[in-house]
């Protein structure tokens, strides 16, 4: 051997004992990230991930679930784990995610360079010609990236099956991914995702495992699970006054449930408490070979508690108006809790009316403290259903007209009689769209299209009008649509959320929303022309609640939810 040192060197590289380091410590020494934040993987940056990472490589385990919020380092965890697999515990790897395009980009732009920079596996890396968008062929194993669908999760056998953001997967796909292990004694299914819907396959997988929660320790010795209910603040004591956001931000603290000791929201306190926290088994699972780790955003010391408090207050306020989406996001992305969609269809059979009459406003008179009024229109084949609702500056409103117009001239006369500005007239364009666009272009009105979208992206601007990021609203940015030589202004709506808000207003669950005592029978019947019903989504196979027609005559509910949208767009009804 002394005459052939290159053979001895190759033998020593290939035949060596496994590392005695824990996987996270090994990664800290060998995994160079593709990041401008840190050069090497840092276990101390995400203390909550250390124990789950180590359990990935315990052969007593079969399945591990990590429920974690965005931004805590789930993708980096996968990258470090694959490096360790390639170097210390080789076996073919399948990574499945909902978005195939982003998965391909991750394999090519992030994982490939990270593996190439990992010294212990340098000899195993393929030539560039062996690298494909969906498959990385190392010399002793492969890493495949597949979309989470039935076709992709077939005809492949692996030892390591990794699932990313499983909350978005269709029902049954976790089962398909599980079968890719082919019952290997040392096969491992690892699922990492934010929380999602109760009753989903992702939720069921998490419930089967031993349940672990991350506990912080107070100076009194008491250990407590990280919960947002332990946060306290000032600035929202007066329910009638606006929230004092500055006081909220400056007063947030964590309170020990045992001794009431308070920890102010400082970077030092957050880092100290999170770094000293420990995982504790809170509920034995059905199968000990499965474990579930739940990490809330509070266990990420980089997230200020004040940010969580303000997001909580805004989500709660939106929920009181009937808009459930911000609360869903807070619950699943911040608290790491699963959402139970238990909308109760408890609508009244009798409409709540107020002590006023149509006739008081028949000539366009203003209501008390009126800020703005809207005319909303639902176009039919030979007539129009029309509504005029006036809003006060506090978001309370009063219905001053509902009825039918037969011609464009009647529509225009109605608008002028009730003194509605052109920019506050909105017409649904789902039927006979070209005719609606031409009419809106002629008078300067807005066309509306309801959609199944949850939200629409808008640029976020500072006080000087500079774009500093992005935000999401229940309506789209204004778009132009051309019909021949004319152009109309069009806005898309998140219909489900807007109908939720309108139903809350209608049923007296939020702000003042008035209907005259002498409102006609058509309005009384049509305002309840839709209801929320539980149904199984044919695509996701998941049970959910959706607005459905209960009558062909639902026009009053339609024009009312258009008025809700108009008030939100104009800023008089604030979410």
URJONOR-V258329 format. One record per pair of residues at least 6 apart in sequence whose C-alpha atoms are under 6 Angstrom apart, sorted by the first residue. I is the first residue (numbers start at 1). GAP is how many residues later the second one is. Records with the same first field share a line. If there is no record, write none. Layout:
# URJONOR-V258329
I=GAP, GAP
This chain:
# URJONOR-V258329
23=31
27=14
28=12, 13, 14
30=88
31=9, 10, 87
32=7, 8
33=6, 7, 81
47=228
59=127
61=228
62=126, 227, 228
63=125, 126, 127, 227
64=126, 226, 227, 228
65=125, 126, 127, 227
66=126, 226, 227
67=126, 127, 128, 227, 228
68=125, 126, 227
69=125, 228, 264, 265
87=34
91=50, 68
92=49, 50, 66, 67
93=50, 65, 67, 68
94=49, 50, 51, 67
95=50, 67, 68
96=49, 50, 51, 52, 67
97=50, 51, 67
98=49, 50
100=47
104=29, 30
124=14, 15
125=13
126=12
134=10, 11
135=8, 9
136=6, 7
146=6
157=23, 24
158=23
159=22, 28
160=27, 28
161=28
162=28, 29
163=28
164=28, 29
165=28
166=27
167=29, 35
170=370
171=30, 369, 370
181=6
194=139
195=137, 141, 142, 143
196=136, 142
197=141, 142
198=140, 141, 142
206=86
208=77, 78
209=76, 81, 82, 83
210=74, 75, 81, 82
211=70, 71, 72, 81
212=68, 69, 70, 81
213=66, 67, 81
214=11, 64, 65
215=8, 9, 10, 11, 62, 63
216=7, 8, 57, 61
217=6
230=24, 25
231=22, 23
232=20, 21
233=15, 18, 19
234=13, 14, 17
235=8, 9, 12, 13
236=7
249=57
252=13, 54
253=10, 11, 12
254=8, 9
255=6, 7
270=31
271=30
274=25
296=38, 39, 40
297=37
315=11, 12
318=257
321=180, 189
322=178, 179, 182
323=174, 178
331=6
332=6
353=162, 163, 164
354=160, 161, 162, 163
355=162
356=160, 161
357=159, 161
364=53, 54, 55
369=23
370=21, 22
371=20, 21, 22
372=18, 19
373=16, 17, 18
374=14, 15, 50, 51
375=12, 13, 50
376=10, 11, 49, 50, 51, 183
377=8, 9, 50
378=6, 7, 50
383=22, 23
384=20, 21
385=18, 19
386=16, 17, 18
387=14, 15
388=12, 13
389=9, 10, 11
390=7, 8
391=6
393=179
395=177, 178
396=115, 116, 117
397=116
398=115, 116
399=116
422=22, 23
423=22
425=20
426=20, 21
427=20, 21
428=19, 20
429=7, 18, 19, 20
437=51
440=6, 48
441=46, 47
446=43, 44
447=43
448=42, 43, 44
449=43
450=42, 43, 45
451=42, 43, 44
453=41
454=40
455=17, 18, 19, 39
456=16, 17, 19, 20
457=14, 15
458=12, 13, 14
459=11
460=7, 8, 9, 10, 11
461=6, 7
474=20
475=17, 18
476=15, 16
478=12, 13
479=10, 11
480=8, 9
481=6, 7
499=62
502=59
505=8
523=33
526=27, 28, 29, 30
527=29, 30
529=20, 21, 22, 24, 25
530=18, 19, 20
531=16, 17
532=14, 15
533=12, 13
534=10, 11
535=8, 9
536=6, 7
567=6
